[in-house]
Amino acid sequence: MAFKPKAAIFKKLRYRLLIYLVTALILIMPIRTALEQHFLYFPESLHVATPATVGLTYEEVDFQATDGNQLNGWLIPGQSGAPVVLFCIGNAGNISHRLETIQLLHDLGVAVFIINYRGYGPSEGKTSEAGTYHDVAGAMEFLHRRGWPAERTIIFGRSLGAAIGLEAALRTPPAGLIMESAFTSISAMGRHHYPLLNLLLGWLIDAKYDNLAKIAALQSPLLLIHGRNDSVCPPRMAEELYAQAPAEKQLLWIPGADHNNGFVVGGELYRQALRQAIFQWTGFTGNAA
């Protein structure tokens, strides 16, 4: 009988601790979202140009992500019978800031489909890891309806887009996957750039984008492209990804290139690597020069 009051006290303490824990989690949730939006995603809502600005014919496309979110993209036609490149942009701006890349791919003869993730350009919604995966899956479904099955589709992702493209390739294996300026994971990026801040607050960011943990399951051929002087995603990350990737893989180093200018610095070396990969994966020769 003497232990009953003490047991009652412990029961009450446990109850209070549970209430405190639930309250803390409720308070932390908006902080987690705010941190993720601040550190990972930098969307811009207005298009500053269109493919017509550089003389390209294009179709403004409205389509749905696999969770129903309304999205926007551009479809630039290629040569007759050409495969399509689904291009996944990085974390800043929107598709209108990728006209040079669109032009480069178009010059290879392929069709190009480039999309605004949710929260980017006129696409609806707020960006999240799960959301971006729904977005690119919706893009794959759209392309299939338009006559490009997965085996005639090449997924090409740059920076954050490389992680989004990898997930898409795991869900629906394409003819090939190109990952440019890729990182190993968000946590590894945090440890590299902000070691102390990552130690204190890294656990508050939900997004993982864990390429290193996923890439071994890839069933499609892979081309990794990385700048030797990449100051955002250190070159060792490309080496780690390449080591974990299964067979039929290639790692193209661009001497002197930083994170965002590989396609400029790489010049003909860069274009020839893309041309060769497209031919090997699809048999499409396109424009020879």
Secondary structure, 3 states (H helix, E strand, C coil): CCCHHHHHHHHHHHHHHHHHHHHHHHHHHHHHHHHHHHHCCEECCCCCCCHHHHCCCCEEEEEECCCCCEEEEEEECCCCCCCEEEEECCCEECHHHHHHHHHHHHHCCCEEEEEECCCCCCCCCCCCHHHHHHHHHHHHHHHHHCCCCHHHEEEEEECHHHHHHHHHHHHCCCCEEEEECCCCCHHHHHHHHCHHHHHHHHHHCCCCCCHHHHHHHCCCCEEEEEECCCCCCCHHHHHHHHHHCCCCEEEEEECCCCCCCHHHHCHHHHHHHHHHHHHHHHCCCCCCC
